Amino acid sequence: MERCAALLVREPWLLRGRWRDEFPGYKELHLEIGCGRGRFTVETAKLHPDVFFVALERVADAMIIGLEKAMAEGLRNIRFMTQDASNLLEFFADGEVDRIYLNFSDPWPGKRHAKRRLTSERFLPIYKKILRPGGEIHFKTDNPELFDYSLGTFREAGFALSEITRNLHENGPVGVMTDYEMKFYAQGVSICRCVATFLGEGEQPAQDDGAGRTEKVDE
Ligand SMILES: C[S@@+](CC[C@H](N)C(=O)[O-])C[C@H]1O[C@@H](n2cnc3c(N)ncnc32)[C@H](O)[C@@H]1O
């Protein structure tokens, strides 16, 4: 961790509302929540040097691999933080984030722990605060029950849904894969994906068709 200190944000609350001042020149700020070993954010940051990436993970040990990779690659447009998503409002001001990635979030089956799901009604209001109007959540999971649940909570919270698919890699690999995704892909497990767009407070989405459309994945 010490070797990678340059890419680690230890006091993210000091950057609240100041990310763009501290890291100027980037067209957008993208945040991955629950980055695990960080493969997705590191590879995506390499593809998009004009975007600034923040990878958040509450388990420091998991993140070290991504941190070391980003250091070794000399990436400048990425930072990591060991924090819990419950505290996001302390780290980002209203509308400061352009895109959130939720990749293979823990499903927390059973009603008892539903509020721990990163797509639960506990977390969506937090994302709506830190996302700018028009900002997006890109969500991928191998778990169909979590996917159905999340389509419901996104709709309930007023997000507009698009790019809904239940078999993202049906015709071959699409986009940057996470560590979990590579494992599932090798096992032939279908991956679900959707994009949920925050339209702004009080804005209502047009009815989505929910019909499983697959569109281009740019990451
Ligand atoms: C199943 S893993 C997926 C890791 C990675 N996104 C991937 O696809 O390879 C889920 C990760 O989310 C992290 N996580 C779960 N809840 C979190 C929270 N509230 N705040 C931050 N990280 C969280 C876990 O520690 C774990 O590393």
The ligand as an SDF file (V2000), in Angstrom:
LIG
                    3D

 27 29  0  0  0  0  0  0  0  0999 V2000
  -18.2910   -9.7020   -5.8890 C   0  0  0  0  0  0  0  0  0  0  0  0
  -17.0390   -8.5310   -5.7020 S   0  0  0  0  0  0  0  0  0  0  0  0
  -16.8230   -7.8830   -7.3600 C   0  0  0  0  0  0  0  0  0  0  0  0
  -15.4980   -7.1880   -7.5420 C   0  0  0  0  0  0  0  0  0  0  0  0
  -15.2650   -6.5360   -8.9130 C   0  0  0  0  0  0  0  0  0  0  0  0
  -16.2090   -5.4620   -9.1580 N   0  0  0  0  0  0  0  0  0  0  0  0
  -15.3190   -7.5580  -10.0320 C   0  0  0  0  0  0  0  0  0  0  0  0
  -16.3020   -7.5710  -10.7620 O   0  0  0  0  0  0  0  0  0  0  0  0
  -14.3560   -8.3160  -10.1750 O   0  0  0  0  0  0  0  0  0  0  0  0
  -17.8990   -7.1980   -4.9010 C   0  0  0  0  0  0  0  0  0  0  0  0
  -16.9690   -6.1990   -4.2540 C   0  0  0  0  0  0  0  0  0  0  0  0
  -17.7290   -5.1110   -3.7670 O   0  0  0  0  0  0  0  0  0  0  0  0
  -17.1810   -4.7050   -2.5340 C   0  0  0  0  0  0  0  0  0  0  0  0
  -18.2360   -4.0100   -1.7760 N   0  0  0  0  0  0  0  0  0  0  0  0
  -19.4160   -4.5380   -1.3720 C   0  0  0  0  0  0  0  0  0  0  0  0
  -20.1320   -3.6350   -0.6790 N   0  0  0  0  0  0  0  0  0  0  0  0
  -19.3870   -2.4990   -0.6470 C   0  0  0  0  0  0  0  0  0  0  0  0
  -19.5690   -1.2230   -0.0620 C   0  0  0  0  0  0  0  0  0  0  0  0
  -20.6820   -0.9270    0.6340 N   0  0  0  0  0  0  0  0  0  0  0  0
  -18.6030   -0.2970   -0.2240 N   0  0  0  0  0  0  0  0  0  0  0  0
  -17.4720   -0.5900   -0.9180 C   0  0  0  0  0  0  0  0  0  0  0  0
  -17.2260   -1.7850   -1.4810 N   0  0  0  0  0  0  0  0  0  0  0  0
  -18.1690   -2.7350   -1.3570 C   0  0  0  0  0  0  0  0  0  0  0  0
  -16.7330   -5.9880   -1.8870 C   0  0  0  0  0  0  0  0  0  0  0  0
  -15.7550   -5.7770   -0.8800 O   0  0  0  0  0  0  0  0  0  0  0  0
  -16.1890   -6.7660   -3.0750 C   0  0  0  0  0  0  0  0  0  0  0  0
  -14.8130   -6.5500   -3.2750 O   0  0  0  0  0  0  0  0  0  0  0  0
  1  2  1  0
  2  3  1  0
  2 10  1  0
  3  4  1  0
  4  5  1  0
  5  6  1  0
  5  7  1  0
  7  8  2  0
  7  9  1  0
 10 11  1  0
 11 12  1  0
 11 26  1  0
 12 13  1  0
 13 14  1  0
 13 24  1  0
 14 15  1  0
 14 23  1  0
 15 16  2  0
 16 17  1  0
 17 18  1  0
 17 23  2  0
 18 19  1  0
 18 20  2  0
 20 21  1  0
 21 22  2  0
 22 23  1  0
 24 25  1  0
 24 26  1  0
 26 27  1  0
M  CHG  2   2   1   9  -1
M  END
$$$$
